[in-house]
């Protein structure tokens, strides 16, 4: 998929699948570091291998096509569905960002702490331009809890619980992704996943990107730029 096609698809649908993203060396290295017994983990941008992943050329080519060259990584999370850690995720939008410190700013809240890090729900205009790149260390097929999305749902801002419930399963699309592939999505895209029906791992490294600083003196907890600097 060329850059213009990717940007257009993200603008219209809110997501795109990139079947071939990670090279074999990177894939095997990450698969060994985050093996199939590795528990889900937050705040990964302090890890050198994740910094390298977020600034690698394949990932940068994807992100820059949508956000431009000034983009930077702001959060990274590892997910792992296994036979013993297998869950269903109901329909939702991703609404929180990680910050360095708390400030009383209108429109930002509620505030929470996740894995020792301060998070907040910002106004939808902060979330809307961001993208997440989900990098698959295992194949995501119909039998191991693939992500399901409602195309275009990112375009209506933050949804109420009632509005989310109004969407029907018939409106959703299942995103199957090969091992080493990527799924690119807007955080406000309505998405869900079912539990895996077979004892098969589904490991994903989820990296979020922004291209603008926060207002009112608020600061991203992490900012990893193209040249690998962590600010």
Secondary structure, 3 states (H helix, E strand, C coil): CCHHHHHHHHHHHCEEEECCCCCHHHHHHHHHHCCCCCCCECCHHHCHHHHHHHCCHHHHHHHHHHHCCCCEEEEEEEEEECCCCCCCEEEECCCEEEECCCCCCCCCCCEEEECCEEEEECCHHHHCCCEEEEEECCCECCCCCCEEECCCHHHHCCCCHHHHHHCCHHHCEEECECCCCEEEECCCCCEEECCCCCCCCEEEEEEEEECCCCCCCCCECCCECCCCCEC
